[in-house]
Amino acid sequence: QLDHGCALHTAARGCLSSVSPQDVPAEKPRAVFHTNESDPAKHTEHHEGRLYDIPLEEVKAVFPHGLPYRFQQQIQTFNEARVMVRKPALELLAYLKGSNFAHPAVRYVIYGERGTGKTMTLCHVVHYCSRQGWLVLHIPDAHLWVKNCKELLQSSYNKDRLDQPLQASVWLKNFKTSNERFLREIKTQKKYTWGKREATEEGRPLGEVVEQGLARVRSASDAVGVVLREIKQQSPRGSFRLLVAVDGVNALWGRTTLRKEDKSPVSPEELTLVHNLQKMVKNDWSGGAIVTTLSQTGSLFKPSSAYTPQELLGKEGFDALDPFIPIPVSNYSPREFESCYGYYLERRWLQHEKAHTEDGKAELQFLSGSNPRQLDRLAGPL
Amino acid sequence: TLRLICTTTAVQRKNVRASGPEKYTEAFIKKQIEEFNLGKRHLANMMGEDPETFTQEDIDRAIAYLFPSGLFDKQARPMMKHPTEIFPEQRKIQWGEDGRPFHFLFYTGKQSYYSLMHETYEKLLNIQKHQDQLTVQDLPLQKEKRNLAGSRWLSKIELEEMLLEKLSDDDYSRFIQLLQKLVALPCADIEEEYIQKFSKEVPVQLQKVVIEPLQYDERGVAFSTGEGKRKTASATAVVYDNGSGKITVNGTDILHYFPVLQDREQLLFPFQFLGRIGKHDMVCTVSGGGRSAQAGAIRLASAKALRSFVTEKEVEFMRQAGLLTVDPRVKERKKPGQEGPRRKFTWKKR
């Protein structure tokens, strides 16, 4: 039925950002696992298992950080970004569409085993929200903030806490690229003093705070804190919707690998960035949603077989996140596997002759166990 | 007068090598046989069995019971066998009291070999004469092809044992050529008996192993079990029919139990060979060994279980592919004076 004959080769020459707006499966064979629906808002169960295309400029604007590394490599190789529409993502989008923004923000926790697609689901949701015009606060990996930090400064704002200038400035830069428009619209509500000479007046656009943080790296973490506080205060007013997307939220509670100068371990609350983020993730504000992912791969001091929220968040984290909606992500279903395999075949990623046969497909399915990451790594050398 | 007798101070050394292997006299062998029979009766009495009906197998069992040994080499363990099996056959002395040899070909050096060649040639001439007689009488020549596929000639070692003397490769090949020439003639059936002395049957189907039939569980799904071992790891596998290709090991999924691709490939091999990747479900339990040994053990167990689902020809293919053979490699023993089984200590010049 899936006729990978000459029809595919000629169709593949056709342009990727589509010409025909309908996807009628009977006509073009490639449309069986592709969808021309670029707008996540219009994705329904009908589109489940299919890959949709994100134009490259949007990718650069919406995802300056946040896509998994291997996916970024794939984008570079294939010169297009194709994301699969899967059930957990559709579920999340349905909840988001139906949620009432007057109520406090609902928390969603995406969890699942290693390599099943949690980060990709998060990115799908982020893309949807940015298309809808929300303000997206995307933290690519909270684990980066609790380990391998070279510089820790004592915070000027609060003597107990520690600053991380490098990570904060990197994040501010990416935040600027993704949310240019909002930085001009949102105005500060208080006066903030950065040091003896610098201060930001009331009513200035938030962009100035960000510039300040980027220019004066020492106070970057404080700048981040200010940005977060402003956004949180202004979101219930309703002028914009806020999405807080955190990948690897289990890093915010638990332990860190950082040590103070007197070799005593640092707990996450003592880091400014983590502290502010914890405040964001609390659901005491309204007008948006909080979508988080658990991640075992970057987590510290947790066994590799742990993947449920209880195990990875620990008691503290679980209590802090308590009323949340869990969204499990599992391995590929047979249909999703077929469409992923078909995509690799179409892009001629699988060069081995045997990979084109039915037996080869069964072999790939067996060896990867329908796990997206394993399939990706297997298909690499082929 | 004293006569000087030359005596050497050094005693003549016995040249052990020149005398060859120990020669047993006939009387000695006879005595050994008597002792063996007596010992057999004593042993039977000891074990409480009937001395008259005490076979060699009973002797072996009794000896293994009375003298248990942990040595690996079976030949090194204590054994009690008939003297003809223990003492190798030797040639009796070939010449009489006057020093004159019995056989006319003695001075050729290889008397039995040459006498054998002469005999075989005589048979050949016989057949040719018979053939000529038949052609003279115009009778049809019988041509029944001997089944050469199921038989082979005696090997060089076996021939040496039969003739009790050493042969060279060249001699052996000449003899075999002569036999083949003999067999190629049409009327070779006359000397069939003689030829059969030098040919052996080759067992066509090695190891007829019984294949168990399929069993059916409560739901009506066919399943079969298999066991496998590899280097201290042992595994049991239950393969179910009408499955989707899911495999569970010790209660966990194979992706979690075998994170390494190589192990999963080993598991995949039997199914891939038979082309039944997505058709069977498998539940296995495995213990012992390491990661690779467990994978090999499960592979063997699943191949054995799959035999019941598959035709005989495919079983033969699996056997030839090596899926059904137990891997005999185990960890080699560490020797004293060396660091490991093969590695020697670092050699220091001084």
Interface residues (C-beta under 8 A of the other chain):
Chain A: S305 D359 A362 E363 Q365 F366 L367 G369 N371 Q374 L378
Chain B: G245 D253 I254 L255 H256 L261 R264 E265 L268 F271 Q272 G275 I277 G278
